[in-house]
Amino acid sequence: MILIKNGRVVDPASGIDEVLDVILEDGIVKALGKFPKTETYERVIDATGKIVAPGLVDIHVHFRDPGLTYKEDIVTGAAAAAAGGYTTVVCMANTKPVVDSADTLSDLRRRAQMLPIHVLNAAAVTKGLQGRELTDMRALRAAGAAGFTDDGIPVMDPALLFEAMVRAKELDVPISLHEEDPALIASAGINQGPVSRQLGVGGAPALAEESLVARDCMLALRAGARVDIQHISSGVSVDVVRSMKKLGASVFAEVTPQHFSLTEQSVLERGALAKVNPPLRGEADRYALIRGLKDGTIDFIATDHAPHSREEKAKDLNEAPSGMIGLETALALGVTNLVRKGHLTMCQLLEKMTVNPARFYKLNCGTLKAGAPADLVIFDEREKWVVEEDKFHSKSVNSPFLGMELYGKVYYTICGGAVVYEA
């Protein structure tokens, strides 16, 4: 039994935001209130001056397992997640082999049971991510798929995607979509605009995202599917999602910390470390994303944690892969760039990182109410720290935030009533 004393408990699901004690017992939240210290507690954690919140939930991570474990594996990925305050994550399917068979998925589900946090898996929409034939979605769901996605590659055949949405609705699981039309992209990872022209590359225009977002929102409306527009980057895309929600589509949107924190200028300053799909865009897009977070158009903050090796990111900008790690900096970027700048309250930030993603996947987490799983994060929103590569728990260090000062330091992550990270 653990007693957490005098923390500011912020639980968006229940609307709680006050200084309370929390008792954890047998893997659940036993009670919230004011309790004396006694010898019956196995541990007492003094959370004075710190925030006690539900464990963070990330519905978009890449742990590179199986097949690409020189970048990351489920053990190091889980460690990075715990260090960032996450207790539940959903891994994408673009591994080697692709998670498109019950055998591959079952192996991941078996190994996930040994991890300190909850690691879930999305399965592929199409076989081999080829966009030609649907996977056996029913069999994959039975094997433990939390949802479906071809993340990293858009599903270009609208009839095939519509069929996948209908099946996902029947299975009552989400389908998540990477929205970039390759026919409109001259070169991936860098926004088509002033920076791409300065670098002499073709770039990836916002239109490549916007056109597919518009198409797929309409497909979602007609299919009735629960759809996640992944790592939204364009202000026009935000407008499209906002409009489609008003029409009644079950469309949800996620934004990454890098997209609300940085612009395309970071590519000039950080090189390949700031190369990501979809690319970082201009300041007007960044503010449109923040407005989308403020008015509820954007439902989730998800990291798109995408590890790559030093050697890969050291290549020429055109040849280096897109993607950056994000689990260990996400909360601090939210505190630094959203809460401290007055865009969101702490409760609103945590809503995007706990209860909203949990409800989207219909998971039993994301809240601190009595009886809920004892999954928590304890952090100091006022403490400043510097992002240093030798402090990462991930196998990879490909972050454009290296050397930056951020606010919001994680002190404890508790999952299932056990302390899985302690600063």
Secondary structure, DSSP 8 states (H G I E B T S, - for coil): -EEEEEEEEEETTTTEEEEEEEEEETTEEEEEE-----TT-SEEEE-TTSEEEE-EEEEEE---TTT-TTT--HHHHHHHHHHTTEEEEEE-S-SSS-S-SHHHHHHHHHHHTTSSSEEEEEE-SBGGG-SSSB--HHHHHHTT--EEE-TTS----HHHHHHHHHHHHHHT--EEE----GGG-SSTTSBTTHHHHHHT---B-HHHHHHHHHHHHHHHHHHT--EEE-S---HHHHHHHHHHHHTT--EEEEE-HHHHH--THHHHHHGGGG--SS----HHHHHHHHHHHHHTSS-EE---B----HHHHTS-TTTS---B--TTTHHHHHIIIIITTTSS-HHHHHHHHTHHHHHHTT-S-S--STTSB--EEEEEEEEEEE--GGG--SS----TTTT-EEEEEEEEEEETTEEEEE-
